[in-house]
Each structure stands twice: as C-alpha cells, then as structure tokens.
Amino acid sequence: MPQTIAEAYDVLLFDLDGVVYIGGKAIPGAPEALQGAQRAGAHVAYVTNNASRTPAAVAALLAGMDAPVTEADVVTSAQAAARLLADKLPPGSKVLVVGAPALSLAVRERGLVPVLTATDKPAAVVQGYAPGLDYAKFAEGGLAVAAGAFFVATNADSTIPSARGTQPGNGSLLQVIEHATGTVPVVAGKPEPPLHRESVIRTGAKHPLVIGDRLDTDIEAAYNTGTDSLLVLTGVDNPRTVTLAPPHRRPTYIAETLDELLKPYPDVTADGAQVTCGGWTATAPDDGQLTLTGSGAAIDGLRALAAAAWTAQDKRGGLEADQIAAALDTLAQAGLRI
C-alpha cells in the first residue's frame, strides 16, 4: 500500500494561523487530521511566528481544540530570537524587549536580562508583535538601536489573520524603529532559518515536513532550509498564488485541507508540454494560455496545473495571471475555491 504523506516524515512542523485555526477557532477537520497524523507515527509539532503567546499558552489553546499537543511540541519565534541573541551575547547581557511578556520570558530562559529602557544600556533590542505595544516602547527601542544595540526581530510578517480580517503584523510595526534609525533587524522567524533550526533542535527531527498556508513564510522557510513542504489552502494563499509562485516559494505538496496528510499523494507526471495528475491534464505551450482538461478531484487538477505553470514560468522567464485564468476557471467550475 502506498505510503501516506504523514508516514513519510518523522516530524510534521505545523504552522498555526490559517492551518490549525483562524481567529482562535479550529479549522473544521484540522484536530482530527492532527490526531490521525500522530497515530500514523509522526511527531506532531507546531511552529509559529507569533511571539505574543508562551508555548504553554499555545499548548493550552490547542488542547482545547482536541489537537494532540504538549508544551514541548510548541516552538515560537520568540524562542528562536532568544537563541539567536544568546549565541551572540555573553550570558547576563541586557536585552531591551519591545513586545509581549512571552518574549521577555524567552529571553530570560536563555540567560539574558530583559530591560525596558534605553538608559539600561542594553546590548540588544528584540521586537515581537504584541497588541498592546505603545509609542513609549518603540521610542526606547529606537534610542537603544541608535546607540548601537544589536537589533533582532522575532518575525517580519507584514500582516496577521484575525476573525475581523487581515491586520498589521510585526513586519509592519518593525518599520517604526527601522525607519527612525536606518538599521535593518536580523529576523529570527520564518522564512529565515533560525526558527526552523530551533524547531529541529527541540524536536530532534531528521526528516521533517513543513506544513503551512503562506508561500512567503512557511514555504519559503522550507526552501531556505532544504526541507520538503506542504501548502494547505485553508489560509492566506490560494490556487492563483501557488500557480504563479516563483521557485523559492513552490511547495513539495499541495492540499486543500490537512486530512490529505493521511492519504497517499498522487503522481504528478510530465510528458513534454503536458502534466497529468489523477484525471486531469494541464498543457503549457511555449507561449500563450495554459489549458486544463479532465475530471475528478479538483485538487488534482491544481497539482497538474501548478507543475505545468512552474515549468512554463521557468522556460518563459515569467508567467502572467491572464495566462492561467481559463485553467483556474475550470478548477472553480470543478468546485475548488479560487
């Protein structure tokens, strides 16, 4: 019997927002899929760019959704940033924290001393998202960075999802200190390697799979570390963006939902200008529009289309949205949310 995706890897590194939950509410079917992956023998772990919650708080949230979790299974960008700082600074160094208490805790756990003002002469400034950040904290951070403090960011996500819609993320907030000082921070979170390294260290992964909903963080992070990845279509990115993805943002696998981890992945086969998957065939001529014909599971059509589009994009030096429009319409008619 063919191996399922979950059975092919020792550790599954799940993003949270847009993958397991949205706005604090579980995505339908996600907890059951996570339980199934664990039963298949994979170590289920959670890797998040969100630095505003402690691992214990995240674990409690997940447990309340019936997701399999322990505190040790949660890895945050706050922990990755703290390790990055500890690798550079002597023990006991002062670090000005512009962020949530969870970030201060992560810094303290690495043997560093969190401080609140530039007058403490910190060796570094670390910034992470927190909904209660005010001008005074940004001002202190800016003063310290201007005085020469090493500047680290937990992550650079421009936006974050919420129940009310898309809101500014830490990447947007970083512009305050960066613009004022002209200093670009070193980023610990996805898509940069430090958070992935932290995840591998904490889980002991030998052959992990990164699972996420964002091409520009989750999938690019996997590319940057030579790791296989799976994009789920329950969050930020969609069939249009994945089909047009540049090489460093192309997932190994594409799935509508997490339950496809528990199934064998279908073959995606190329024969000249044609790519087939399931009952679908995508054709990419040397120029002009791509076509998609066939029937069956719409997600298989997207897998065929994405592979054909990526090849065409590389061959042509680019691909325009209107060149995949008709094929995407075919997928929409087959029931895939575009």
N, C-alpha and C positions, 0 to 999 in steps of 0.2 A: 504494500500500500504506500502511495507517495507520502513523503513527509510533509506535515503542515509547516507553515511559516514559524509558529511558536516553537515547534520541536527542533528547528534547525539552528537555534541560538541558545547559549547558556544563560544570558541575561537580556531581558527586554527593558529598555530605558524609555519610559513613557513620559512625554510632556503632559501637562495637566490641563490648562485652559484650552478649550477647543478640542481636546482629545478625550479626557475623562469627564470633565464637567464644563459648564458655561454658567457664569454668574453664581457659582456655588451650588448649582443643581446638576446632578448626574445626567450625562447624555444617555438617553434610553438605550439599554443593552450593554453599555460600557462595563458596569460592575460584573455582569455575568461573563463577558468576554475575558476580563482580567482573571476571574476565578478559573475559567477554562484554561487559560494560558498557564496558570500556576499548576493546575492538575496535569498539564502536559509535560511538566518537569522544568519549566523555565523559572528563573529567579525574576520576579516582577519587582521593578524599582521605578521610582518617579523622580524626574529631573526637571526642575523648574527655574526659570529666570526670575521668578517673583522672589524678592528678598524681604518682603514685608511680613512674612509669617515664619515662625520657627518650624523645624522638622516635626516637632511634637504636635504643633497646631495643625499642620498639613495632614499628618497621620490621623489625627482625631477627625478631621473633616472627611477624609477618605473612608475611614472605618464607619462613619455614619451613613455612608452610601453603600455599605456592604462590599467595598473593594478590599482585596487582600493587602494588608499593609502592616508594617511595624515602623517605629520611628527611624530605625536604621535603614529602612528602604527609601527614605526621602533625602534627596540631595538638592541643595539650593544654591543659587548664585552667590548668596551671602557667604556660604561655606567656601566656595571656590575663591571668592575675593579675599577672604581671610587667609586662606592658604597662600595665595599669591603674595599678600603683604608679609606673611611670616617667613616666606622664602627669601624676601628681600631685606627685611629689617631685623635688627637684633631683638632678642626677647625683651619684653618690658617696654618696647618703644610705644610712644603715644600716637594714637590714630584718631583724627577728628572724624566723627561719624555724622554724615548728613543722610539720615534715613531712619528706619524703624528700630525699635528695641531689639528685634530679631537680628539685625545687622550688628548691633553692639555686642550681643551675646556671642555671635560667631567670631567676632574679633577677639573678644576676651578668651574664648575657648582655645585660641591659637597662641595664648601667652602674651598678647598685646594689650595695651591700656586704652580703652575708649575715652575720648575727651570731647568737650562741647564747644570750646572756643579757641580761636587762633592765638590768644595770649598764652595758652598752654604750650605753645611752640611744638606742635605735632610734627612727626617725621613724615606723615602721610595723611591724606584725606581720602575717605571712601564714601561714595554716594550710591544709594539704592532707593528705589521707589518706596514712598510711604504717603498715604493720603493726607496726613496732617502736616506735611512739610511747609514751613513758612519762610518768609524773606530773611529773617534773622539767621536761620541755619545756613541758607545759601550764602549770606554775607560773610559769616565766619569761615565757611569753606573756601570762598573766594579769596579772602585775606590770607589764609594759610597757604593756598596754592600759589598765590602771587609772591609769597615769601620763600617759595622753593620746596614746599611739601610735595611728595610723590602723590600723584592723583590717580585713583583707581575707581572704576565704575563696576557695579555688580552686573549690569547689562545695559544694552543700548537700544532696547525695543522702542520704536517711536510711538507705538500705541499699545493699549491693553484692552482685552474684551471685557465687557460688563453686561449685566442684564439690561442696562439702558442703552447699550450701543458701544461703539468704539470711543475710547477716551485716551488722552495723552499718557504716554508711558515714560519710563525713566530716561529713554533716549531723548525725549523732548525736554525733560527737566535738566538734563546734562548741559544743555545749551546755555544755561544761565552762567555757571562758573566757567565753562569753556569760552564763551563769548567775552566774558569780563576779563579773563586772564590770558587768553590766547593759548592756553595749554589743553592739549587733547588727552583725555584719560586713557589709561590702559584698561581694557574691558575684560572682565572675567567670564561673563556669561555667554551663552550661545549667540552668534555662531563661532565665537573664538574658542580655542582649545581648552582653556583652564577648567571650565565646568565639566567638560567630557572627561578630562583627566581625573578630576575629583570623583566623578561617578565610577570610573573604572577602579580607582583606588579603594573606594568604600564598598563596592560590590564584588571585587575580585574577578571582574569579567575578563574572559579570554576571547570570546567571540560574541560581542553584543550586537543588538539591533536597536537603532534609534527610531522611535515612533513619534510623529508629530503632525501638526496641522499647518505649519508655516514653512514655506520654502526658504525664506530669508533668515530663519533662525535654526529650526530643527534640522532641516535637510542640508542646509549649508554647513552646519556644525558637523554633521556626519561626513560630508565631503572633505572638510578640512582635517578630519582625523582618520580618514581612510576606513570609515565604518559604513556598513550597509544601513539602509533606512527605508521606512515605510511612511508614506503620506496618507492620512485619512482625510476625507472630505467633510468632516463634521465641524470644522472651524473656519480659519481665515482663508486659506487658498481653495481653489476650485478647478474644474476641468479646463477652463480657459487659461488660467495662470500656469498650471502644470504643463499643459501642452506647449506653451511658449517659453518654458523655463530654460535659462542658459545652463551650460554644462555643470557649473558648480552648485546648481540647485535642482538637480534631477534625482528623484528618489529611485531606489532599487525596486520598490514595490509601490503600487497604488491601490488603495482600498476605499470603499465607501464608508465602512464602519469597522470598528475593532473586531467584530466577530469573524472577519475574514482572516485573522491570525490563526484561527482554528481550522482552516481549510488548506489543502494543497494549492499552491499558486499555479495558475495555468501557464502553459508555454506561450511565449511571445516569439514568433518565428518570422525572420526576414528572408525574403526571396526577391532580390533586386529592388525594385521600387515599391514592392508590396510587403506589408507586415500583417500577420494574422494572429488572432488570439480568440479562442473559443469559436463562435460562429461568425466573427467579424473580420473584414479585410480593409485595411487602410492603404491607400495608394498615394504616393508622393512623387509627382512628375518633377522633371528638372526645374520647372518654373510653374507659376500659376497656383490654383487652388488644390488642396488635398481633398480626397474623397473618402467616404466611409460607407461600406455596404455590408449587409448581413443581418443577423438577428441573434437573439439570445440575451444573456445578461449584459446590460448596458455598460457595466464597469469593464467588461472585457473589450468592448468597443473603444473605451477610453484608453485602455492599456495599449491596444494596437495603434490608435491614433497618436498617442504621445510618442511611442517609439518611432513611428514614421516621421512625425514632425521634428523630433530631435535630430534625426539623420538629415532631413531636408534642411533644417536650420544650419547645421554644421557645413553642409555641402554648399549652400547658397550664401552663407555668411550672414544669415538672418532670416526671419520669417515675420510677416505682417499678420495682424489679427484677422484681417478680412480673408486671408488665405486659408484659415481654418474654420471660418464662420459656418459654411454649409455643413461641414462634418459635425460641428458642435450642435447644429440644429437637428441633425439626425439623432444624436445622442439624447437631446432633450425630448424628441418625439418617442424615444425608446424608454423614457422615464427617468433619465439621470438629471439631477438638479444642476443646472448650469449657472 
